[in-house]
Amino acid sequence: MFGLNDTDIRAIILSLQVAGAATIITLPAGFFCAYLLARTQFYGKILFSGLINLPLVLPPVVTGYLLLLLFGRSGWIGSMLETMNIRIIFSLNGAILASSIVGFPLLVRAIRIGLENVDPHLVQAARTLGAGWFNSLFTVTIPLCDRAILAGMSLMFARSLGEFGATIVLAGNIPGVTQTIPLAIFQYTTTPGGDRAALLLCLVSISLSLLVLILSETLNRRLAGRSAR
C-alpha cells in the first residue's frame, strides 16, 4: 500500500497501539497526580512535581536504561513480574511502558493547568448543595477542565507516536513485535538503500501527527462551543 511493505504496515499499527494504550492506561494516574499538584498542599510537593517532570529533561535513553534496571529479569520489579509470567523487556508491554513514562509529564502538566483554572468556589457550591467529593468531581471539576484533559491526551498520544530512545533500550527493535515507526525509520537509515523507505515512513509519521493535532483542535473547538452555550 503506497509503497509500504508488510513490516512497515505492522510498524504503523504497533505505533498506534502503543500510543493508544499508553494514553488510556496513564490517564487515571495522570489526572490523580495533576489533581494532587493543583488542588492540594502536602510535604514534598516540589519533589513530587520534580519527579513527575523528570522524564521531560532526562535523555530518553537514560529513562529507558533505568526502566531496564527496574523491569529486567534481575530487576526489583521485573523479578516479581517474572513469577507471574508477565514479561516487560523486549515485548509490546515494554514499548507501552516506555511511552507511558516518557509522555506522562505532558499529560499531567496539561491537566494540571486546566484544574488550576477551575474556580474552586463552584466546587464548594456543589459540596454545599450536598454533592459528595466524587459527585462534584465528575459533575463539576472534570466537565470544566475537559479541554485540558483532551489537550493532555493529545500531547501524550503524539509523544508516544514519536518515542524512540526509551523504547529501543527497554523493548528493543523487533519487527512485528516492538518495532514502531521511529524504530523502523532508524533501521532503514542504517541500512544501505533504505533512504526511500525511511522517507516514506517519515511522511506517514508526519501525517499521523498532523491528524492527531487536527482532531484535537476540532474537538477542542466543539467543547469550547458547548461550554459557551
C-alpha positions in Angstrom: 0.0 0.0 0.0 1.6 3.3 -1.2 5.0 1.5 -1.3 4.7 0.2 2.2 5.6 -3.4 2.9 4.1 -5.7 5.5 6.7 -4.8 8.0 6.1 -1.1 7.6 2.3 -1.5 8.0 2.9 -3.6 11.1 5.1 -0.8 12.5 2.4 1.7 11.9 -0.2 -0.4 13.6 2.1 -1.1 16.5 2.7 2.7 16.9 -1.0 3.4 17.0 -1.5 0.5 19.5 1.3 1.7 21.8 0.3 5.3 21.7 -3.4 4.5 22.3 -2.7 2.0 25.1 -0.2 4.4 26.8 -2.7 7.3 26.7 -5.6 5.3 28.1 -3.6 3.5 30.8 -1.9 6.6 32.1 -5.0 8.9 32.1 -6.3 8.0 35.5 -2.9 8.2 37.2 -2.2 11.4 35.2 -5.4 13.0 36.4 -4.8 11.9 40.0 -1.2 13.4 40.0 -2.5 16.6 38.4 -5.2 16.9 41.0 -2.7 16.5 43.8 -0.5 19.2 42.4 -3.3 21.6 41.5 -5.6 21.3 44.5 -3.7 20.0 47.5 -0.8 21.0 49.7 1.5 18.4 51.2 5.1 17.9 52.4 7.4 17.2 49.5 5.1 18.6 46.8 8.0 20.3 45.0 10.0 17.0 45.0 6.9 15.1 43.8 6.4 17.6 40.9 10.1 17.3 40.0 10.0 13.5 39.8 6.9 13.6 37.6 8.6 16.1 35.2 12.0 14.4 35.3 11.4 12.4 32.1 11.0 15.7 30.2 14.6 16.7 30.9 16.3 13.3 31.1 17.6 11.8 27.8 15.1 9.1 26.7 18.0 6.6 26.6 18.6 7.3 30.3 14.9 6.8 31.1 14.9 3.5 29.1 18.0 2.3 30.9 16.6 3.0 34.3 13.4 1.2 33.3 15.6 -1.7 32.1 17.2 -1.9 35.5 13.8 -2.0 37.3 11.9 -4.2 34.9 14.7 -6.5 33.7 14.6 -10.1 34.8 17.1 -9.4 37.6 15.4 -6.1 38.4 13.4 -5.5 41.6 10.0 -5.2 39.8 10.9 -7.4 36.8 11.8 -10.4 39.0 8.4 -10.1 40.7 6.6 -9.9 37.4 8.6 -12.8 36.1 6.9 -15.0 38.8 3.5 -14.0 37.3 4.7 -14.8 33.7 4.5 -11.1 32.9 7.3 -10.0 30.5 8.3 -6.4 30.1 11.6 -6.2 28.3 11.7 -6.9 24.6 7.9 -7.1 24.4 4.9 -4.9 23.4 4.4 -4.3 27.1 7.8 -2.7 27.3 7.1 -0.4 24.4 3.9 0.7 26.1 5.6 1.2 29.4 8.4 3.3 27.9 6.0 5.5 26.0 3.8 5.9 29.2 6.8 7.1 31.3 8.2 9.5 28.7 4.8 11.1 27.8 3.4 11.1 31.3 4.7 14.6 32.3 3.0 16.2 29.3 -0.3 14.6 30.3 0.0 15.8 33.9 1.1 19.3 33.0 -1.8 19.9 30.7 -4.4 18.6 33.1 -2.9 20.5 36.0 -3.2 23.8 34.1 -6.9 23.0 33.4 -7.6 22.1 37.1 -5.9 25.3 38.3 -8.2 27.3 36.1 -11.4 25.8 37.6 -13.0 28.1 40.1 -12.9 26.4 43.5 -16.0 28.3 44.5 -18.0 26.3 42.0 -16.8 23.0 43.6 -17.6 24.4 47.1 -21.1 25.4 45.9 -21.7 21.9 44.7 -20.5 20.4 48.0 -22.7 22.9 49.9 -25.7 21.6 47.9 -25.0 18.1 49.0 -22.7 16.7 46.3 -20.0 14.4 47.6 -16.4 14.6 46.6 -16.8 12.0 43.7 -20.0 13.5 42.6 -18.6 17.1 42.4 -15.5 15.7 40.7 -17.4 14.1 37.9 -20.2 16.7 37.6 -18.2 19.9 38.1 -14.5 19.6 38.0 -14.0 17.2 35.1 -16.5 18.9 32.8 -14.9 22.3 33.5 -11.4 21.0 32.5 -12.4 18.7 29.7 -10.4 20.7 27.2 -7.3 20.4 29.3 -7.8 16.7 29.6 -8.2 16.4 25.8 -5.1 18.5 25.3 -3.1 16.3 27.7 -4.3 13.1 25.9 -3.4 14.6 22.5 0.1 15.5 23.7 0.5 12.1 25.3 -0.6 10.3 22.1 1.5 12.4 19.8 4.6 12.0 22.1 4.1 8.2 22.2 4.0 8.1 18.4 7.4 9.6 18.3 9.0 7.8 21.2 12.4 6.2 20.3 15.2 6.3 22.9 13.5 4.6 25.9 11.7 2.2 23.7 14.7 0.8 21.9 16.5 0.3 25.2 13.7 -1.4 27.1 11.7 -3.1 24.3 14.3 -3.5 21.6 13.7 -3.1 17.8 12.0 -6.4 16.9 10.0 -6.2 13.6 6.4 -7.1 14.2 6.7 -7.2 18.0 8.2 -3.9 19.2 9.3 -2.0 16.1 7.3 1.2 15.9 7.6 3.9 13.2 10.6 5.7 14.7 12.5 2.4 15.2 11.7 1.3 11.7 13.0 4.6 10.3 16.2 4.2 12.4 16.7 0.8 10.9 16.2 2.0 7.4 18.6 4.9 7.9 21.3 2.4 8.9 20.6 0.1 6.0 22.1 0.7 2.6 19.4 1.7 0.1 16.8 2.3 2.8 16.5 6.0 2.3 13.3 5.8 0.2 11.6 3.6 2.8 12.7 5.8 5.6 11.4 8.9 3.9 8.1 7.2 3.2 7.7 6.3 6.9 8.7 9.9 7.8 5.8 11.1 5.7 3.5 8.6 7.4 4.7 9.8 10.8 4.1 13.5 9.9 0.6 12.7 8.5 -0.4 10.8 11.7 0.9 13.6 14.0 -0.8 16.2 11.9 -4.1 14.2 12.0 -3.9 14.0 15.8 -3.4 17.8 16.1 -6.3 18.5 13.7 -8.7 16.1 15.5 -7.6 17.6 18.9 -8.2 21.1 17.7 -11.6 20.2 16.2 -12.8 18.5 19.4 -11.4 21.4 21.4 -13.5 23.9 19.4 -16.6 21.8 19.9 -16.0 21.6 23.6 -15.5 25.3 23.7 -18.7 25.9 21.8 -20.6 23.7 24.1 -19.2 25.5 27.2 -20.2 28.8 25.8 -23.9 27.9 25.5 
